[in-house]
């Protein structure tokens, strides 16, 4: 995967990332099945598919963490406002 493809993943909305994850997992399953039945000529495809799944999961997790940090910052700010008012 090129740096451009990785950058493209960052630009995708979360819904599309979820779809991409589903598609990548299905692809990985099929590749593993083909490798197990000796129908896969290029076994390096399994590795590339695993890495694609990992990249997508990483992007989704980054967004979860950013959302959690944003929420905690908002809570801290509202708590500080409440203390100032008292």
PDB file of N, CA, C and O in Angstrom, chain B, residues numbered from 101:
ATOM      1  N   UNK B 101       0.854  -1.172   0.000  1.00  0.00           N
ATOM      2  CA  UNK B 101       0.000   0.000   0.000  1.00  0.00           C
ATOM      3  C   UNK B 101       0.895   1.228   0.000  1.00  0.00           C
ATOM      4  O   UNK B 101       1.871   1.314   0.745  1.00  0.00           O
ATOM      5  N   UNK B 102       0.546   2.139  -0.826  1.00  0.00           N
ATOM      6  CA  UNK B 102       1.354   3.342  -0.938  1.00  0.00           C
ATOM      7  C   UNK B 102       0.930   4.364   0.111  1.00  0.00           C
ATOM      8  O   UNK B 102      -0.104   4.223   0.764  1.00  0.00           O
ATOM      9  N   UNK B 103       1.747   5.382   0.251  1.00  0.00           N
ATOM     10  CA  UNK B 103       1.430   6.450   1.196  1.00  0.00           C
ATOM     11  C   UNK B 103       0.146   7.165   0.780  1.00  0.00           C
ATOM     12  O   UNK B 103      -0.620   7.623   1.628  1.00  0.00           O
ATOM     13  N   UNK B 104      -0.078   7.257  -0.519  1.00  0.00           N
ATOM     14  CA  UNK B 104      -1.290   7.907  -1.013  1.00  0.00           C
ATOM     15  C   UNK B 104      -2.541   7.112  -0.603  1.00  0.00           C
ATOM     16  O   UNK B 104      -3.550   7.697  -0.206  1.00  0.00           O
ATOM     17  N   UNK B 105      -2.469   5.790  -0.700  1.00  0.00           N
ATOM     18  CA  UNK B 105      -3.611   4.960  -0.306  1.00  0.00           C
ATOM     19  C   UNK B 105      -3.880   5.094   1.193  1.00  0.00           C
ATOM     20  O   UNK B 105      -5.035   5.107   1.619  1.00  0.00           O
ATOM     21  N   UNK B 106      -2.821   5.193   1.987  1.00  0.00           N
ATOM     22  CA  UNK B 106      -2.980   5.382   3.424  1.00  0.00           C
ATOM     23  C   UNK B 106      -3.602   6.736   3.711  1.00  0.00           C
ATOM     24  O   UNK B 106      -4.464   6.850   4.583  1.00  0.00           O
ATOM     25  N   UNK B 107      -3.180   7.756   2.994  1.00  0.00           N
ATOM     26  CA  UNK B 107      -3.762   9.086   3.166  1.00  0.00           C
ATOM     27  C   UNK B 107      -5.230   9.081   2.756  1.00  0.00           C
ATOM     28  O   UNK B 107      -6.055   9.750   3.379  1.00  0.00           O
ATOM     29  N   UNK B 108      -5.552   8.330   1.716  1.00  0.00           N
ATOM     30  CA  UNK B 108      -6.944   8.230   1.276  1.00  0.00           C
ATOM     31  C   UNK B 108      -7.820   7.608   2.360  1.00  0.00           C
ATOM     32  O   UNK B 108      -8.976   7.999   2.523  1.00  0.00           O
ATOM     33  N   UNK B 109      -7.284   6.652   3.093  1.00  0.00           N
ATOM     34  CA  UNK B 109      -8.046   6.040   4.189  1.00  0.00           C
ATOM     35  C   UNK B 109      -8.387   7.071   5.253  1.00  0.00           C
ATOM     36  O   UNK B 109      -9.481   7.044   5.815  1.00  0.00           O
ATOM     37  N   UNK B 110      -7.467   7.972   5.530  1.00  0.00           N
ATOM     38  CA  UNK B 110      -7.715   9.001   6.549  1.00  0.00           C
ATOM     39  C   UNK B 110      -8.838   9.936   6.144  1.00  0.00           C
ATOM     40  O   UNK B 110      -9.541  10.474   6.999  1.00  0.00           O
ATOM     41  N   UNK B 111      -9.012  10.134   4.846  1.00  0.00           N
ATOM     42  CA  UNK B 111     -10.022  11.062   4.361  1.00  0.00           C
ATOM     43  C   UNK B 111     -11.412  10.454   4.299  1.00  0.00           C
ATOM     44  O   UNK B 111     -12.399  11.184   4.204  1.00  0.00           O
ATOM     45  N   UNK B 112     -11.510   9.128   4.352  1.00  0.00           N
ATOM     46  CA  UNK B 112     -12.811   8.474   4.251  1.00  0.00           C
ATOM     47  C   UNK B 112     -13.636   8.707   5.514  1.00  0.00           C
ATOM     48  O   UNK B 112     -13.092   8.742   6.618  1.00  0.00           O
ATOM     49  N   UNK B 113     -14.946   8.865   5.350  1.00  0.00           N
ATOM     50  CA  UNK B 113     -15.814   8.954   6.531  1.00  0.00           C
ATOM     51  C   UNK B 113     -15.846   7.613   7.268  1.00  0.00           C
ATOM     52  O   UNK B 113     -15.515   6.578   6.688  1.00  0.00           O
ATOM     53  N   UNK B 114     -16.232   7.630   8.509  1.00  0.00           N
ATOM     54  CA  UNK B 114     -16.233   6.425   9.334  1.00  0.00           C
ATOM     55  C   UNK B 114     -17.104   5.319   8.750  1.00  0.00           C
ATOM     56  O   UNK B 114     -16.748   4.144   8.829  1.00  0.00           O
ATOM     57  N   UNK B 115     -18.240   5.685   8.164  1.00  0.00           N
ATOM     58  CA  UNK B 115     -19.134   4.673   7.583  1.00  0.00           C
ATOM     59  C   UNK B 115     -18.444   3.923   6.447  1.00  0.00           C
ATOM     60  O   UNK B 115     -18.562   2.704   6.325  1.00  0.00           O
ATOM     61  N   UNK B 116     -17.719   4.677   5.619  1.00  0.00           N
ATOM     62  CA  UNK B 116     -17.009   4.035   4.522  1.00  0.00           C
ATOM     63  C   UNK B 116     -15.842   3.197   5.033  1.00  0.00           C
ATOM     64  O   UNK B 116     -15.527   2.153   4.462  1.00  0.00           O
ATOM     65  N   UNK B 117     -15.208   3.647   6.095  1.00  0.00           N
ATOM     66  CA  UNK B 117     -14.132   2.841   6.692  1.00  0.00           C
ATOM     67  C   UNK B 117     -14.687   1.529   7.220  1.00  0.00           C
ATOM     68  O   UNK B 117     -14.049   0.485   7.087  1.00  0.00           O
ATOM     69  N   UNK B 118     -15.866   1.575   7.815  1.00  0.00           N
ATOM     70  CA  UNK B 118     -16.504   0.343   8.301  1.00  0.00           C
ATOM     71  C   UNK B 118     -16.781  -0.603   7.136  1.00  0.00           C
ATOM     72  O   UNK B 118     -16.539  -1.805   7.236  1.00  0.00           O
ATOM     73  N   UNK B 119     -17.288  -0.055   6.031  1.00  0.00           N
ATOM     74  CA  UNK B 119     -17.539  -0.877   4.844  1.00  0.00           C
ATOM     75  C   UNK B 119     -16.239  -1.453   4.300  1.00  0.00           C
ATOM     76  O   UNK B 119     -16.180  -2.618   3.909  1.00  0.00           O
ATOM     77  N   UNK B 120     -15.210  -0.632   4.281  1.00  0.00           N
ATOM     78  CA  UNK B 120     -13.897  -1.081   3.801  1.00  0.00           C
ATOM     79  C   UNK B 120     -13.364  -2.212   4.681  1.00  0.00           C
ATOM     80  O   UNK B 120     -12.776  -3.172   4.183  1.00  0.00           O
ATOM     81  N   UNK B 121     -13.573  -2.089   5.981  1.00  0.00           N
ATOM     82  CA  UNK B 121     -13.144  -3.140   6.902  1.00  0.00           C
ATOM     83  C   UNK B 121     -13.887  -4.438   6.617  1.00  0.00           C
ATOM     84  O   UNK B 121     -13.278  -5.507   6.572  1.00  0.00           O
ATOM     85  N   UNK B 122     -15.199  -4.348   6.425  1.00  0.00           N
ATOM     86  CA  UNK B 122     -15.977  -5.551   6.109  1.00  0.00           C
ATOM     87  C   UNK B 122     -15.488  -6.211   4.823  1.00  0.00           C
ATOM     88  O   UNK B 122     -15.302  -7.427   4.768  1.00  0.00           O
ATOM     89  N   UNK B 123     -15.284  -5.392   3.790  1.00  0.00           N
ATOM     90  CA  UNK B 123     -14.809  -5.923   2.512  1.00  0.00           C
ATOM     91  C   UNK B 123     -13.418  -6.547   2.653  1.00  0.00           C
ATOM     92  O   UNK B 123     -13.144  -7.605   2.086  1.00  0.00           O
ATOM     93  N   UNK B 124     -12.557  -5.891   3.402  1.00  0.00           N
ATOM     94  CA  UNK B 124     -11.193  -6.399   3.583  1.00  0.00           C
ATOM     95  C   UNK B 124     -11.197  -7.709   4.362  1.00  0.00           C
ATOM     96  O   UNK B 124     -10.420  -8.615   4.060  1.00  0.00           O
ATOM     97  N   UNK B 125     -12.059  -7.811   5.353  1.00  0.00           N
ATOM     98  CA  UNK B 125     -12.148  -9.058   6.128  1.00  0.00           C
ATOM     99  C   UNK B 125     -12.686 -10.200   5.269  1.00  0.00           C
ATOM    100  O   UNK B 125     -12.208 -11.330   5.360  1.00  0.00           O
ATOM    101  N   UNK B 126     -13.683  -9.899   4.432  1.00  0.00           N
ATOM    102  CA  UNK B 126     -14.202 -10.935   3.524  1.00  0.00           C
ATOM    103  C   UNK B 126     -13.121 -11.381   2.554  1.00  0.00           C
ATOM    104  O   UNK B 126     -12.954 -12.572   2.294  1.00  0.00           O
ATOM    105  N   UNK B 127     -12.395 -10.415   2.025  1.00  0.00           N
ATOM    106  CA  UNK B 127     -11.317 -10.727   1.093  1.00  0.00           C
ATOM    107  C   UNK B 127     -10.247 -11.585   1.770  1.00  0.00           C
ATOM    108  O   UNK B 127      -9.757 -12.556   1.194  1.00  0.00           O
ATOM    109  N   UNK B 128      -9.897 -11.213   2.997  1.00  0.00           N
ATOM    110  CA  UNK B 128      -8.903 -11.980   3.744  1.00  0.00           C
ATOM    111  C   UNK B 128      -9.375 -13.412   3.980  1.00  0.00           C
ATOM    112  O   UNK B 128      -8.601 -14.358   3.838  1.00  0.00           O
ATOM    113  N   UNK B 129     -10.643 -13.567   4.338  1.00  0.00           N
ATOM    114  CA  UNK B 129     -11.198 -14.907   4.547  1.00  0.00           C
ATOM    115  C   UNK B 129     -11.080 -15.735   3.269  1.00  0.00           C
ATOM    116  O   UNK B 129     -10.635 -16.882   3.296  1.00  0.00           O
ATOM    117  N   UNK B 130     -11.488 -15.132   2.148  1.00  0.00           N
ATOM    118  CA  UNK B 130     -11.425 -15.858   0.876  1.00  0.00           C
ATOM    119  C   UNK B 130      -9.997 -16.212   0.497  1.00  0.00           C
ATOM    120  O   UNK B 130      -9.735 -17.312   0.009  1.00  0.00           O
ATOM    121  N   UNK B 131      -9.075 -15.285   0.720  1.00  0.00           N
ATOM    122  CA  UNK B 131      -7.670 -15.566   0.407  1.00  0.00           C
ATOM    123  C   UNK B 131      -7.124 -16.692   1.281  1.00  0.00           C
ATOM    124  O   UNK B 131      -6.397 -17.560   0.797  1.00  0.00           O
ATOM    125  N   UNK B 132      -7.471 -16.680   2.557  1.00  0.00           N
ATOM    126  CA  UNK B 132      -7.018 -17.762   3.444  1.00  0.00           C
ATOM    127  C   UNK B 132      -7.590 -19.103   3.008  1.00  0.00           C
ATOM    128  O   UNK B 132      -6.904 -20.126   3.034  1.00  0.00           O
ATOM    129  N   UNK B 133      -8.850 -19.082   2.609  1.00  0.00           N
ATOM    130  CA  UNK B 133      -9.487 -20.309   2.149  1.00  0.00           C
ATOM    131  C   UNK B 133      -8.794 -20.822   0.895  1.00  0.00           C
ATOM    132  O   UNK B 133      -8.519 -22.016   0.778  1.00  0.00           O
ATOM    133  N   UNK B 134      -8.511 -19.923  -0.042  1.00  0.00           N
ATOM    134  CA  UNK B 134      -7.820 -20.317  -1.267  1.00  0.00           C
ATOM    135  C   UNK B 134      -6.419 -20.836  -0.966  1.00  0.00           C
ATOM    136  O   UNK B 134      -5.967 -21.798  -1.586  1.00  0.00           O
ATOM    137  N   UNK B 135      -5.740 -20.211  -0.030  1.00  0.00           N
ATOM    138  CA  UNK B 135      -4.392 -20.667   0.329  1.00  0.00           C
ATOM    139  C   UNK B 135      -4.452 -22.056   0.959  1.00  0.00           C
ATOM    140  O   UNK B 135      -3.592 -22.897   0.699  1.00  0.00           O
ATOM    141  N   UNK B 136      -5.461 -22.294   1.782  1.00  0.00           N
ATOM    142  CA  UNK B 136      -5.583 -23.591   2.446  1.00  0.00           C
ATOM    143  C   UNK B 136      -5.899 -24.705   1.455  1.00  0.00           C
ATOM    144  O   UNK B 136      -5.483 -25.846   1.653  1.00  0.00           O
ATOM    145  N   UNK B 137      -6.624 -24.388   0.403  1.00  0.00           N
ATOM    146  CA  UNK B 137      -6.983 -25.398  -0.595  1.00  0.00           C
ATOM    147  C   UNK B 137      -6.016 -25.408  -1.774  1.00  0.00           C
ATOM    148  O   UNK B 137      -6.271 -26.046  -2.796  1.00  0.00           O
ATOM    149  N   UNK B 138      -4.921 -24.702  -1.622  1.00  0.00           N
ATOM    150  CA  UNK B 138      -3.858 -24.642  -2.639  1.00  0.00           C
ATOM    151  C   UNK B 138      -4.346 -24.070  -3.975  1.00  0.00           C
ATOM    152  O   UNK B 138      -3.858 -24.457  -5.036  1.00  0.00           O
ATOM    153  N   UNK B 139      -5.298 -23.162  -3.916  1.00  0.00           N
ATOM    154  CA  UNK B 139      -5.794 -22.523  -5.128  1.00  0.00           C
ATOM    155  C   UNK B 139      -5.200 -21.127  -5.317  1.00  0.00           C
ATOM    156  O   UNK B 139      -5.441 -20.482  -6.337  1.00  0.00           O
ATOM    157  N   UNK B 140      -4.434 -20.666  -4.346  1.00  0.00           N
ATOM    158  CA  UNK B 140      -3.887 -19.314  -4.395  1.00  0.00           C
ATOM    159  C   UNK B 140      -2.449 -19.366  -4.903  1.00  0.00           C
ATOM    160  O   UNK B 140      -1.583 -19.983  -4.283  1.00  0.00           O
ATOM    161  N   UNK B 141      -2.210 -18.721  -6.025  1.00  0.00           N
ATOM    162  CA  UNK B 141      -0.871 -18.743  -6.620  1.00  0.00           C
ATOM    163  C   UNK B 141       0.072 -17.782  -5.910  1.00  0.00           C
ATOM    164  O   UNK B 141       1.253 -18.084  -5.741  1.00  0.00           O
ATOM    165  N   UNK B 142      -0.440 -16.626  -5.492  1.00  0.00           N
ATOM    166  CA  UNK B 142       0.402 -15.602  -4.863  1.00  0.00           C
ATOM    167  C   UNK B 142       0.009 -15.489  -3.387  1.00  0.00           C
ATOM    168  O   UNK B 142      -0.919 -14.755  -3.047  1.00  0.00           O
ATOM    169  N   UNK B 143       0.707 -16.205  -2.519  1.00  0.00           N
ATOM    170  CA  UNK B 143       0.350 -16.224  -1.102  1.00  0.00           C
ATOM    171  C   UNK B 143       0.663 -14.908  -0.395  1.00  0.00           C
ATOM    172  O   UNK B 143       0.220 -14.687   0.732  1.00  0.00           O
ATOM    173  N   UNK B 144       1.425 -14.035  -1.054  1.00  0.00           N
ATOM    174  CA  UNK B 144       1.710 -12.735  -0.439  1.00  0.00           C
ATOM    175  C   UNK B 144       0.456 -11.864  -0.384  1.00  0.00           C
ATOM    176  O   UNK B 144       0.431 -10.866   0.337  1.00  0.00           O
ATOM    177  N   UNK B 145      -0.570 -12.224  -1.124  1.00  0.00           N
ATOM    178  CA  UNK B 145      -1.833 -11.487  -1.072  1.00  0.00           C
ATOM    179  C   UNK B 145      -2.456 -11.565   0.319  1.00  0.00           C
ATOM    180  O   UNK B 145      -3.121 -10.626   0.755  1.00  0.00           O
ATOM    181  N   UNK B 146      -2.244 -12.674   1.010  1.00  0.00           N
ATOM    182  CA  UNK B 146      -2.785 -12.833   2.363  1.00  0.00           C
ATOM    183  C   UNK B 146      -2.152 -11.789   3.284  1.00  0.00           C
ATOM    184  O   UNK B 146      -2.843 -11.146   4.074  1.00  0.00           O
ATOM    185  N   UNK B 147      -0.867 -11.635   3.175  1.00  0.00           N
ATOM    186  CA  UNK B 147      -0.160 -10.656   4.009  1.00  0.00           C
ATOM    187  C   UNK B 147      -0.631  -9.232   3.717  1.00  0.00           C
ATOM    188  O   UNK B 147      -0.860  -8.443   4.634  1.00  0.00           O
ATOM    189  N   UNK B 148      -0.773  -8.915   2.434  1.00  0.00           N
ATOM    190  CA  UNK B 148      -1.247  -7.575   2.067  1.00  0.00           C
ATOM    191  C   UNK B 148      -2.664  -7.331   2.590  1.00  0.00           C
ATOM    192  O   UNK B 148      -2.981  -6.230   3.040  1.00  0.00           O
ATOM    193  N   UNK B 149      -3.505  -8.346   2.531  1.00  0.00           N
ATOM    194  CA  UNK B 149      -4.884  -8.212   3.020  1.00  0.00           C
ATOM    195  C   UNK B 149      -4.894  -8.013   4.537  1.00  0.00           C
ATOM    196  O   UNK B 149      -5.656  -7.194   5.051  1.00  0.00           O
ATOM    197  N   UNK B 150      -4.050  -8.759   5.250  1.00  0.00           N
ATOM    198  CA  UNK B 150      -3.966  -8.591   6.711  1.00  0.00           C
ATOM    199  C   UNK B 150      -3.532  -7.180   7.071  1.00  0.00           C
ATOM    200  O   UNK B 150      -4.071  -6.572   7.996  1.00  0.00           O
ATOM    201  N   UNK B 151      -2.569  -6.669   6.346  1.00  0.00           N
ATOM    202  CA  UNK B 151      -2.087  -5.313   6.617  1.00  0.00           C
ATOM    203  C   UNK B 151      -3.150  -4.269   6.294  1.00  0.00           C
ATOM    204  O   UNK B 151      -3.260  -3.259   6.990  1.00  0.00           O
ATOM    205  N   UNK B 152      -3.924  -4.503   5.255  1.00  0.00           N
ATOM    206  CA  UNK B 152      -5.012  -3.583   4.904  1.00  0.00           C
ATOM    207  C   UNK B 152      -6.039  -3.546   6.043  1.00  0.00           C
ATOM    208  O   UNK B 152      -6.500  -2.475   6.439  1.00  0.00           O
ATOM    209  N   UNK B 153      -6.386  -4.713   6.557  1.00  0.00           N
ATOM    210  CA  UNK B 153      -7.328  -4.789   7.687  1.00  0.00           C
ATOM    211  C   UNK B 153      -6.760  -4.030   8.881  1.00  0.00           C
ATOM    212  O   UNK B 153      -7.480  -3.278   9.539  1.00  0.00           O
ATOM    213  N   UNK B 154      -5.496  -4.217   9.159  1.00  0.00           N
ATOM    214  CA  UNK B 154      -4.862  -3.535  10.296  1.00  0.00           C
ATOM    215  C   UNK B 154      -4.869  -2.020  10.108  1.00  0.00           C
ATOM    216  O   UNK B 154      -5.115  -1.276  11.057  1.00  0.00           O
ATOM    217  N   UNK B 155      -4.603  -1.569   8.904  1.00  0.00           N
ATOM    218  CA  UNK B 155      -4.604  -0.118   8.649  1.00  0.00           C
ATOM    219  C   UNK B 155      -5.988   0.488   8.848  1.00  0.00           C
ATOM    220  O   UNK B 155      -6.130   1.557   9.442  1.00  0.00           O
ATOM    221  N   UNK B 156      -6.998  -0.201   8.349  1.00  0.00           N
ATOM    222  CA  UNK B 156      -8.356   0.315   8.495  1.00  0.00           C
ATOM    223  C   UNK B 156      -8.755   0.331   9.967  1.00  0.00           C
ATOM    224  O   UNK B 156      -9.328   1.310  10.446  1.00  0.00           O
ATOM    225  N   UNK B 157      -8.455  -0.752  10.686  1.00  0.00           N
ATOM    226  CA  UNK B 157      -8.776  -0.793  12.119  1.00  0.00           C
ATOM    227  C   UNK B 157      -8.041   0.307  12.883  1.00  0.00           C
ATOM    228  O   UNK B 157      -8.592   0.899  13.812  1.00  0.00           O
ATOM    229  N   UNK B 158      -6.812   0.574  12.493  1.00  0.00           N
ATOM    230  CA  UNK B 158      -6.037   1.633  13.140  1.00  0.00           C
ATOM    231  C   UNK B 158      -6.704   2.982  12.941  1.00  0.00           C
ATOM    232  O   UNK B 158      -6.826   3.760  13.887  1.00  0.00           O
ATOM    233  N   UNK B 159      -7.135   3.268  11.724  1.00  0.00           N
ATOM    234  CA  UNK B 159      -7.814   4.548  11.458  1.00  0.00           C
ATOM    235  C   UNK B 159      -9.096   4.666  12.273  1.00  0.00           C
ATOM    236  O   UNK B 159      -9.385   5.728  12.824  1.00  0.00           O
ATOM    237  N   UNK B 160      -9.862   3.587  12.354  1.00  0.00           N
ATOM    238  CA  UNK B 160     -11.099   3.619  13.140  1.00  0.00           C
ATOM    239  C   UNK B 160     -10.800   3.851  14.620  1.00  0.00           C
ATOM    240  O   UNK B 160     -11.501   4.610  15.290  1.00  0.00           O
ATOM    241  N   UNK B 161      -9.772   3.204  15.117  1.00  0.00           N
ATOM    242  CA  UNK B 161      -9.401   3.369  16.526  1.00  0.00           C
ATOM    243  C   UNK B 161      -8.911   4.787  16.806  1.00  0.00           C
ATOM    244  O   UNK B 161      -9.220   5.358  17.852  1.00  0.00           O
ATOM    245  N   UNK B 162      -8.150   5.355  15.877  1.00  0.00           N
ATOM    246  CA  UNK B 162      -7.697   6.738  16.036  1.00  0.00           C
ATOM    247  C   UNK B 162      -8.885   7.676  16.196  1.00  0.00           C
ATOM    248  O   UNK B 162      -8.864   8.591  17.018  1.00  0.00           O
ATOM    249  N   UNK B 163      -9.920   7.436  15.400  1.00  0.00           N
ATOM    250  CA  UNK B 163     -11.112   8.276  15.489  1.00  0.00           C
ATOM    251  C   UNK B 163     -11.839   8.090  16.813  1.00  0.00           C
ATOM    252  O   UNK B 163     -12.345   9.055  17.387  1.00  0.00           O
ATOM    253  N   UNK B 164     -11.895   6.852  17.301  1.00  0.00           N
ATOM    254  CA  UNK B 164     -12.516   6.603  18.606  1.00  0.00           C
ATOM    255  C   UNK B 164     -11.772   7.353  19.707  1.00  0.00           C
ATOM    256  O   UNK B 164     -12.392   7.962  20.578  1.00  0.00           O
ATOM    257  N   UNK B 165     -10.462   7.306  19.666  1.00  0.00           N
ATOM    258  CA  UNK B 165      -9.650   7.957  20.687  1.00  0.00           C
ATOM    259  C   UNK B 165      -9.812   9.466  20.615  1.00  0.00           C
ATOM    260  O   UNK B 165      -9.955  10.128  21.643  1.00  0.00           O
ATOM    261  N   UNK B 166      -9.791  10.022  19.381  1.00  0.00           N
ATOM    262  CA  UNK B 166      -9.996  11.462  19.239  1.00  0.00           C
ATOM    263  C   UNK B 166     -11.355  11.886  19.772  1.00  0.00           C
ATOM    264  O   UNK B 166     -11.475  12.931  20.411  1.00  0.00           O
ATOM    265  N   UNK B 167     -12.376  11.083  19.513  1.00  0.00           N
ATOM    266  CA  UNK B 167     -13.716  11.407  20.001  1.00  0.00           C
ATOM    267  C   UNK B 167     -13.748  11.356  21.524  1.00  0.00           C
ATOM    268  O   UNK B 167     -14.366  12.210  22.160  1.00  0.00           O
ATOM    269  N   UNK B 168     -13.091  10.369  22.108  1.00  0.00           N
ATOM    270  CA  UNK B 168     -13.057  10.251  23.571  1.00  0.00           C
ATOM    271  C   UNK B 168     -12.298  11.410  24.190  1.00  0.00           C
ATOM    272  O   UNK B 168     -12.708  11.942  25.222  1.00  0.00           O
ATOM    273  N   UNK B 169     -11.207  11.800  23.577  1.00  0.00           N
ATOM    274  CA  UNK B 169     -10.431  12.930  24.085  1.00  0.00           C
ATOM    275  C   UNK B 169     -11.243  14.209  23.974  1.00  0.00           C
ATOM    276  O   UNK B 169     -11.240  15.034  24.888  1.00  0.00           O
ATOM    277  N   UNK B 170     -11.931  14.372  22.869  1.00  0.00           N
ATOM    278  CA  UNK B 170     -12.770  15.544  22.670  1.00  0.00           C
ATOM    279  C   UNK B 170     -13.885  15.619  23.696  1.00  0.00           C
ATOM    280  O   UNK B 170     -14.185  16.693  24.217  1.00  0.00           O
ATOM    281  N   UNK B 171     -14.504  14.474  23.990  1.00  0.00           N
ATOM    282  CA  UNK B 171     -15.571  14.428  24.987  1.00  0.00           C
ATOM    283  C   UNK B 171     -15.035  14.736  26.373  1.00  0.00           C
ATOM    284  O   UNK B 171     -15.667  15.471  27.131  1.00  0.00           O
ATOM    285  N   UNK B 172     -13.876  14.183  26.714  1.00  0.00           N
ATOM    286  CA  UNK B 172     -13.322  14.423  28.046  1.00  0.00           C
ATOM    287  C   UNK B 172     -12.899  15.885  28.191  1.00  0.00           C
ATOM    288  O   UNK B 172     -13.003  16.459  29.275  1.00  0.00           O
ATOM    289  N   UNK B 173     -12.424  16.485  27.100  1.00  0.00           N
ATOM    290  CA  UNK B 173     -12.055  17.900  27.154  1.00  0.00           C
ATOM    291  C   UNK B 173     -13.300  18.763  27.341  1.00  0.00           C
ATOM    292  O   UNK B 173     -13.266  19.758  28.064  1.00  0.00           O
ATOM    293  N   UNK B 174     -14.393  18.382  26.690  1.00  0.00           N
ATOM    294  CA  UNK B 174     -15.646  19.123  26.851  1.00  0.00           C
ATOM    295  C   UNK B 174     -16.177  18.999  28.271  1.00  0.00           C
ATOM    296  O   UNK B 174     -16.661  19.977  28.841  1.00  0.00           O
ATOM    297  N   UNK B 175     -16.090  17.808  28.842  1.00  0.00           N
ATOM    298  CA  UNK B 175     -16.547  17.586  30.214  1.00  0.00           C
ATOM    299  C   UNK B 175     -15.700  18.398  31.183  1.00  0.00           C
ATOM    300  O   UNK B 175     -16.229  19.019  32.106  1.00  0.00           O
ATOM    301  N   UNK B 176     -14.382  18.396  30.975  1.00  0.00           N
ATOM    302  CA  UNK B 176     -13.488  19.160  31.844  1.00  0.00           C
ATOM    303  C   UNK B 176     -13.788  20.648  31.746  1.00  0.00           C
ATOM    304  O   UNK B 176     -13.777  21.355  32.753  1.00  0.00           O
ATOM    305  N   UNK B 177     -14.054  21.121  30.541  1.00  0.00           N
ATOM    306  CA  UNK B 177     -14.363  22.542  30.354  1.00  0.00           C
ATOM    307  C   UNK B 177     -15.684  22.905  31.023  1.00  0.00           C
ATOM    308  O   UNK B 177     -15.793  23.968  31.634  1.00  0.00           O
ATOM    309  N   UNK B 178     -16.683  22.040  30.916  1.00  0.00           N
ATOM    310  CA  UNK B 178     -17.974  22.334  31.544  1.00  0.00           C
ATOM    311  C   UNK B 178     -17.860  22.248  33.059  1.00  0.00           C
ATOM    312  O   UNK B 178     -18.524  23.007  33.765  1.00  0.00           O
ATOM    313  N   UNK B 179     -17.042  21.348  33.570  1.00  0.00           N
ATOM    314  CA  UNK B 179     -16.815  21.268  35.017  1.00  0.00           C
ATOM    315  C   UNK B 179     -16.133  22.527  35.522  1.00  0.00           C
ATOM    316  O   UNK B 179     -16.469  23.031  36.594  1.00  0.00           O
ATOM    317  N   UNK B 180     -15.175  23.038  34.754  1.00  0.00           N
ATOM    318  CA  UNK B 180     -14.481  24.255  35.149  1.00  0.00           C
ATOM    319  C   UNK B 180     -15.437  25.448  35.139  1.00  0.00           C
ATOM    320  O   UNK B 180     -15.370  26.316  36.010  1.00  0.00           O
ATOM    321  N   UNK B 181     -16.328  25.481  34.141  1.00  0.00           N
ATOM    322  CA  UNK B 181     -17.320  26.572  34.078  1.00  0.00           C
ATOM    323  C   UNK B 181     -18.247  26.523  35.275  1.00  0.00           C
ATOM    324  O   UNK B 181     -18.587  27.561  35.844  1.00  0.00           O
ATOM    325  N   UNK B 182     -18.659  25.326  35.661  1.00  0.00           N
ATOM    326  CA  UNK B 182     -19.554  25.180  36.803  1.00  0.00           C
ATOM    327  C   UNK B 182     -18.877  25.635  38.105  1.00  0.00           C
ATOM    328  O   UNK B 182     -19.506  26.258  38.960  1.00  0.00           O
ATOM    329  N   UNK B 183     -17.579  25.309  38.238  1.00  0.00           N
ATOM    330  CA  UNK B 183     -16.856  25.710  39.431  1.00  0.00           C
ATOM    331  C   UNK B 183     -16.699  27.226  39.511  1.00  0.00           C
ATOM    332  O   UNK B 183     -16.756  27.806  40.595  1.00  0.00           O
ATOM    333  N   UNK B 184     -16.501  27.864  38.357  1.00  0.00           N
ATOM    334  CA  UNK B 184     -16.370  29.313  38.327  1.00  0.00           C
ATOM    335  C   UNK B 184     -17.683  30.002  38.715  1.00  0.00           C
ATOM    336  O   UNK B 184     -17.663  31.063  39.338  1.00  0.00           O
ATOM    337  N   UNK B 185     -18.809  29.411  38.352  1.00  0.00           N
ATOM    338  CA  UNK B 185     -20.098  29.990  38.625  1.00  0.00           C
ATOM    339  C   UNK B 185     -20.467  29.881  40.101  1.00  0.00           C
ATOM    340  O   UNK B 185     -21.251  30.683  40.609  1.00  0.00           O
ATOM    341  N   UNK B 186     -19.915  28.914  40.773  1.00  0.00           N
ATOM    342  CA  UNK B 186     -20.258  28.701  42.194  1.00  0.00           C
ATOM    343  C   UNK B 186     -19.506  29.584  43.082  1.00  0.00           C
ATOM    344  O   UNK B 186     -19.679  29.528  44.299  1.00  0.00           O
TER     345      UNK B 186
END
